[in-house]
Each structure stands twice: as C-alpha cells, then as structure tokens.
Amino acid sequence: LLYIFSHQFIWALPEVYLWVRDTRVGEITMMSSNFYRIFIQSQVYALLAFFILLPICHREESHPERDDGAIPAHKNFARLLRHFVARNDKFILLTTSLSAVIISFSRSFWLGLAAGFGIYGLYLLLYQRKQILRQILKIVVIAVLSLAIIFVIIAMPPKISGDNLGSLISKRATIIEAAGSSRINMLKPLAQSIIKHPVIGSGFGTTVTYKSVDQRLLAATAGASGEYTTYAFEWAYLDLLLKIGLVGVFIYLLLIFKILQILWQNILNKNDYELRVTDYRLRLGIFLAFISLLAVNIFTPYLNHPLGIGFILIISIFVLQDNFKIEN
C-alpha cells in the first residue's frame, strides 16, 4: 500500500483507497507529496510480534553446506538466499514488523514501543547486564534497517519531496492535530457519562456526544458544527469504565494482572532446566508484547476490541498450559 500511494499509481489509487475506507479496515492519509500514513487496525499484531520475537532473535551458528561440485550460478544464488533466510528468519520478521509499526505513524503504537523497550531495558539491567550492549546494538541495527526499507519503498524510483522521513516522524511526534484535539474535547462529556453509573457501568452501546474538529466529521454534520454522537471512544480505559463500571474494570484488570504475574514468575523460574532453555525467551517476549498492548490501549481501544481480546484469550490458554506443564 505504501508503494502504491507513494508512487501515485493512478490506475490503482481510487479503488484501493475506497476499499480501505469503505471496509473500515484502516486509514490512508497523505503526510507529504510522496509519503502516506498507512494505518490498519491489525497492525497492532506487528507490534506484538516484534516484542515476542525480540528476546528470541539471536545469532545462530553457521553450518556450511555440503559441496556438491559445480552448480549453476542462479541455483547457487538461490541456495545461498534460502540459507540466509533460514538463518535470519526471526531477524527479517523483526525488521519488517518494526517497519509496519513505523509507517502506521500511530503515536499510540510508538507509545507501545517505548513501554516495551523500557520494560525490556529494566529487565536486562536487573537480570542480564552482560547482554545490555549486545541487545541495544541489535535494536539499533533493526531500527536502521527498518527505516532503510521504508526509505527504499518511497524513494525508489526517486521523486521530489519537500519533507524527508526524519522530519515527518518528528512532526508526527510533536504536533497536536485534529485527532488529538478531538480526544481532548471528548474527555469532559465522557467523564460526565461515567459519573452516572460509576460502579456497574452504563452497558455496551452507551453513546456520548462531543464536539469533534475532524474535517470528515465537520463536513458530515449540520452547519459544520462537529457535534458527533458515538459509542466508540479512543480513551480506551475510560471507555471500559463507562460501559462496565469500576467492578467490570477491576475484574478485567485483575485477569490481566494474574496473566502477567504468572508469566513473570515463569520467566524468573531458575529451577526447571527445560523451562530455562526452551521457553524462557518466548515468555519474556509475550510479557513485553502484553505491556506494549496495555500502553497502546491508553489512546487506541484494543482491550475491548476483538483484536486485543483475541490476543488475551490466546495468551491465557498459553499461560494455563504453561502452568500445567510446570506443575506436572
């Protein structure tokens, strides 16, 4: 999608844009003359996959292949390529996942990245200090390669542009635009609705009216008033509080806490050799992914969205099976 829109393929632009817009799978927004923000809700799985793979990805020993004599150049290249991909599959997935997160230009995803990196750095500082420099170098290399991939996609073949990727990222991180202003305008009416039924909530489907400055909503409202009524709110934790109340939020967060607690205990389990060798990094990756999801959910609702609920259900099954295996 980024390549199609960045290079202005007129034969495909209208159909692709209408498909993305009408199916509500995501948003495509022009950031500069040849760079587009590609945001799709399921990109959150790229963020989760990044953190799950981050502790797992490590350099494996090279095993030279048997020499079968003279091999045609194209077949030898194909064999080398297969060998490279097989040895670096996790590294490649890490790089492409981070690229997908960056091109989303979602500050919620970037907040999730910061939260995940912060917890990972704290873990390394407390338990694996010898690995800190190596892990930092790995993350820097992955970030540079991810940015390089995006640059190649939007710049090859070259086009004239007034902004570079670095300036676009800087602007996106610092400018409060329509979406940010709408979030702020949403706070007061949302809080007033929560107060009506703070303990048990007002139920799913509860609507709140607020004033939006989003140009699309201004155009759709009478007199461009921006008065908009909705049942979906970007303040995700407040959204949960409105619909299921303090009791529901407490139970939901208690479930999440128990999952994280069991994961953390199993990460630090030093008694089971098999656990330490085979599953330790996977548990840490899942823990980091969960933390990043909780951070993303501050501004973009996922804990009450099928994508987030599905992730929690899968991890719950993993944790239950994990505990059963350890206890037996």
Secondary structure, DSSP 8 states (H G I E B T S, - for coil): -HHHHHTT-TTTHHHHHHHHHHTTSEEEEEEETTEEEEEEGGGHHHHHHHHHHTTT------------S---HHHHHHHHHHHHHHHSHHHHHHHHHHHHHHHTT-HHHHHHHHHHHHHHHHHHHHH-GGGHHHHHHHHHHHHHHHHHHHHHHHHSS----S--HHHHHHHHHH---HHHHHHHHHHHHHHHHHHHSTTT-S-TT--EEEE---HHHHHHSGGG--EEEES--S-HHHHHHHHHHHHHHHHHHHHHHHHHHHHHHHHT--S-HHIIIIIHHHHHHHHHHHHHHHHHTTTS--TTSHHHHHHHHHHHHHHHHHHHHHH-
